[in-house]
Amino acid sequence: MQALDNGDGGVIVTASAGAVPASSTVNLLNTTHGATTSVRAATDGGFGGTTLAGVAGDTIVVDINGSPARAALTVLSPLNTPCVQACNST
């Protein structure tokens, strides 16, 4: 899973296939600003393009199907993503 600042006051959260159980409900909470949203994962266990209010440095807490087990993501600036770093290092 990854959370990126979209540069417009929002955070885009994505996950690749297999990140969560198929068709599960993924709940997202920005603990810095209190913004919340939910998304249903695809049948492959991935999801993408989910946006909630926030900026780089915020913390997004993720739970699946309301489980007490949670993961925390730090929102990254688009300039700090591995692709951008690698592409700009040459």
Residue pairs with C-beta under 8 A, 6 or more apart in sequence:
1 13
1 14
1 15
1 19
1 62
1 71
1 73
2 13
2 14
2 15
2 73
2 76
2 81
3 11
3 12
3 13
3 54
3 58
3 60
3 73
3 74
3 75
3 76
4 11
4 12
4 14
4 75
4 76
4 77
4 78
4 81
5 11
5 54
5 55
5 56
5 75
5 76
5 77
5 78
6 12
6 51
6 78
7 78
9 53
9 54
9 55
10 51
10 52
10 53
10 54
11 30
11 51
11 52
11 53
11 54
11 55
11 58
11 60
11 75
12 49
12 50
12 51
13 28
13 39
13 47
13 50
13 51
13 52
13 60
13 62
13 73
14 46
14 47
14 48
14 49
14 50
15 26
15 41
15 45
15 46
15 47
15 48
16 46
17 42
17 44
17 45
17 46
18 44
18 45
18 46
19 41
19 45
19 46
19 47
20 26
20 41
20 45
20 46
20 47
20 64
21 41
21 45
21 64
21 65
22 41
22 42
22 43
22 44
22 45
23 40
23 41
23 42
23 43
24 40
24 41
24 45
24 64
24 65
25 38
25 39
25 40
25 41
25 64
25 65
25 66
26 38
26 39
26 40
26 41
26 47
26 50
26 62
26 63
26 64
27 36
27 37
27 38
27 62
27 63
27 64
27 66
28 36
28 37
28 38
28 39
28 50
28 52
28 60
28 61
28 62
29 35
29 36
29 60
29 61
29 62
29 63
30 36
30 52
30 53
30 54
30 58
30 59
30 60
31 58
31 59
31 60
31 61
31 72
32 54
32 57
32 58
32 59
33 53
33 54
33 58
35 52
35 53
35 54
36 52
37 50
37 51
37 52
39 47
39 50
40 47
41 47
52 60
54 60
54 75
55 75
56 75
56 76
56 77
56 80
57 74
57 75
58 74
58 75
59 72
59 73
59 74
59 75
60 72
60 73
60 74
60 75
61 70
61 71
61 72
61 73
62 70
62 71
62 72
62 73
63 69
63 70
63 71
78 84
